[in-house]
Amino acid sequence: QVQLVESGGGSVQAGGSLRLSCTAYGYTDWISCMGWFRQAPGKEREGVATIYTNRNMLVVADSVKGRFTISQDNAKNTVFLQMDRLKPDDTAMYYCAASFSWTDCGAGTFSRDESKYKAWGRGTQVTVSS
């Protein structure tokens, strides 16, 4: 089993920054990629960014490209989401998810099919005020 624990959410004013962390526990060798998703009230969950943990390949959604950066610390089984120049539209619950195969991850792209991600964290809230 793989467990994911997110941290780093909070409240910030527009233009500010936050860094989210997601640490994996358990059978971390199973993990092919770890991604960040977010869900705002009344909206569908959307993919934000993903990183292929063994290849250090990363994909960032167009909606946040240039403002959000995904990175990892393999030694700590941790993935980070650095969020800069935050906007009120970034307000959402942010979830970390892990997939266990290259294909399910998207074969080098970013699969937004949530059924392909077999481990999910509980989420961390990000609130951006104007």
ZAMARGU-4260 file (C-alpha; in steps of 0.2 Angstrom, whole numbers, plus 5000, padded with zeros to 4 digits):
<rodrens>
0) 5000/5000/5000 | 5005/5018/4997 | 4999/5032/5008 | 5001/5051/5003 | 5001/5065/5015
5) 5000/5083/5009 | 5005/5099/5019 | 5009/5117/5016 | 4991/5124/5012 | 4985/5140/5019
10) 4978/5157/5016 | 4988/5170/5006 | 4984/5186/4997 | 4984/5187/4978 | 5002/5188/4971
15) 5009/5178/4986 | 5017/5161/4986 | 5014/5144/4994 | 5024/5128/4993 | 5014/5112/4995
20) 5022/5095/5000 | 5017/5078/4997 | 5026/5063/5005 | 5023/5045/5001 | 5024/5031/5013
25) 5024/5012/5011 | 5028/5004/4995 | 5035/5019/4987 | 5044/5009/4974 | 5028/5006/4966
30) 5026/5024/4961 | 5029/5029/4943 | 5022/5047/4945 | 5015/5059/4957 | 5003/5072/4952
35) 4994/5087/4960 | 4975/5090/4957 | 4964/5103/4963 | 4945/5105/4966 | 4937/5122/4968
40) 4919/5123/4976 | 4906/5118/4963 | 4919/5114/4950 | 4927/5097/4944 | 4944/5092/4949
45) 4957/5097/4938 | 4975/5091/4935 | 4988/5104/4939 | 5005/5095/4937 | 5014/5079/4938
50) 5031/5072/4939 | 5038/5055/4934 | 5047/5051/4949 | 5060/5039/4942 | 5063/5049/4926
55) 5062/5067/4933 | 5050/5071/4919 | 5037/5084/4923 | 5021/5091/4915 | 5013/5107/4921
60) 4995/5111/4915 | 4993/5126/4904 | 4982/5135/4916 | 4996/5137/4929 | 5012/5136/4918
65) 5024/5149/4922 | 5017/5151/4940 | 5018/5134/4947 | 5033/5122/4948 | 5033/5104/4952
70) 5049/5096/4959 | 5054/5081/4970 | 5066/5075/4983 | 5068/5057/4980 | 5078/5053/4995
75) 5063/5059/5005 | 5049/5052/4994 | 5042/5070/4993 | 5035/5080/4979 | 5033/5099/4980
80) 5022/5111/4971 | 5028/5128/4972 | 5015/5141/4968 | 5019/5159/4964 | 5009/5174/4959
85) 4994/5166/4966 | 4977/5172/4960 | 4960/5170/4969 | 4955/5157/4955 | 4968/5146/4962
90) 4958/5144/4978 | 4954/5125/4979 | 4958/5109/4989 | 4974/5102/4982 | 4976/5084/4981
95) 4992/5073/4979 | 4990/5057/4969 | 5001/5043/4964 | 5000/5031/4949 | 5010/5015/4948
100) 5013/5013/4929 | 5021/5022/4915 | 5005/5019/4905 | 4993/5025/4918 | 5003/5040/4921
105) 5001/5045/4903 | 5016/5038/4895 | 5026/5054/4896 | 5011/5065/4896 | 4999/5070/4911
110) 4984/5058/4912 | 4970/5067/4920 | 4960/5051/4922 | 4958/5050/4940 | 4954/5031/4940
115) 4973/5029/4935 | 4979/5036/4951 | 4978/5022/4965 | 4983/5032/4980 | 4977/5049/4985
120) 4980/5061/4999 | 4967/5069/5009 | 4970/5086/5002 | 4976/5103/5008 | 4966/5119/5007
125) 4973/5134/4997 | 4964/5150/4999 | 4969/5166/4989 | 4961/5182/4994 | 4960/5197/4982
</rodrens>
